Amino acid sequence: MKPLLPFRALVPAALAVFALFSGPAGAQPAASAPTTATPPSSYTPTRAEVERDLAAWKESGVEAQWAGDESPDINSPVYIADYQKYVSTVRTGDMAQPASSQTGSQRRW
């Protein structure tokens, strides 16, 4: 018997086994992958909070910098100052107060 004959018979079997183990069955199933990178938030802002946030965005000047077709230079000193003004306005705690409790002179916007 020729020594090459058994080797030739094993090659297709070895290729079939290799194909079984290297196919998509060995890969991670898509169902276990997360659907989003961030978990859903349980906080839902009220309409008044969203309107105050938008007013702060406009008043700080950041909206005007995003008005054109081009993105603004977010590293420029002007943009950084305007954005810091927006963040400080939003984070002062005024957002947590209902809109009806603020009078015209107390409003920041």
C-alpha positions in Angstrom: 0.0 0.0 0.0 1.2 3.5 -0.8 2.0 5.7 2.2 0.4 8.7 0.5 -3.1 7.2 0.2 -4.1 7.4 3.9 -2.9 11.0 4.0 -5.0 11.9 1.0 -8.1 10.5 2.7 -7.5 12.5 5.9 -7.1 15.9 4.2 -10.8 16.4 3.3 -11.8 15.3 6.8 -9.3 17.7 8.4 -10.5 20.5 6.3 -14.1 19.8 7.2 -13.2 19.8 11.0 -11.3 23.0 10.6 -14.2 24.7 8.8 -16.6 23.7 11.6 -14.4 25.2 14.3 -13.5 28.4 12.5 -17.0 29.3 11.3 -19.5 31.7 12.8 -20.5 29.1 15.4 -17.2 29.9 17.2 -17.7 33.6 17.1 -19.6 35.6 19.7 -23.3 35.7 19.0 -24.7 39.1 18.0 -27.5 38.8 20.5 -25.1 39.1 23.5 -23.6 42.4 22.2 -24.9 45.6 23.9 -27.3 47.6 21.9 -26.2 51.0 23.2 -23.0 52.3 24.8 -24.8 54.2 27.5 -27.6 52.9 29.8 -31.0 54.5 29.4 -31.5 57.4 31.8 -34.4 57.3 34.3 -34.5 61.1 34.3 -36.9 62.8 32.0 -36.7 66.6 31.9 -39.8 68.7 31.9 -40.7 71.0 29.0 -39.9 74.0 31.2 -36.4 72.6 32.0 -35.7 72.0 28.3 -36.8 75.6 27.4 -34.6 77.1 30.2 -31.7 75.0 28.9 -32.2 76.2 25.4 -32.5 79.8 26.5 -29.2 79.4 28.4 -27.6 77.9 25.2 -28.8 80.9 23.2 -27.9 83.5 25.7 -24.3 82.2 26.3 -23.5 82.7 22.6 -22.8 79.1 21.8 -25.8 78.7 19.5 -24.5 81.6 17.3 -21.2 79.8 16.9 -22.9 76.6 15.7 -25.2 78.6 13.3 -23.1 78.3 10.1 -22.3 75.4 7.9 -18.9 74.8 9.4 -18.3 73.5 12.9 -16.9 76.1 15.3 -13.3 75.8 16.6 -14.1 74.3 20.0 -10.6 75.0 21.2 -10.8 78.8 20.6 -10.8 81.0 23.7 -14.1 82.6 22.7 -15.9 79.2 22.3 -14.5 78.0 25.6 -15.6 81.1 27.4 -19.1 80.9 25.9 -19.4 77.2 26.7 -18.3 77.7 30.3 -20.9 80.5 30.6 -23.5 78.1 29.4 -22.4 75.3 31.7 -22.2 77.6 34.8 -25.7 78.9 34.0 -27.2 75.4 33.7 -25.5 73.9 36.7 -26.4 76.7 39.2 -29.4 74.9 40.4 -31.9 77.1 38.5 -32.8 74.2 36.3 -34.2 72.3 39.3 -36.6 75.1 40.2 -40.0 75.2 38.5 -40.5 78.0 36.1 -43.5 79.4 37.9 -41.4 80.1 41.0 -39.2 82.6 39.2 -40.2 86.2 38.6 -39.0 88.4 35.9 -36.2 89.9 38.0 -35.0 86.6 39.4 -34.7 84.9 36.0 -31.2 84.5 34.6 -32.5 84.2 31.1 
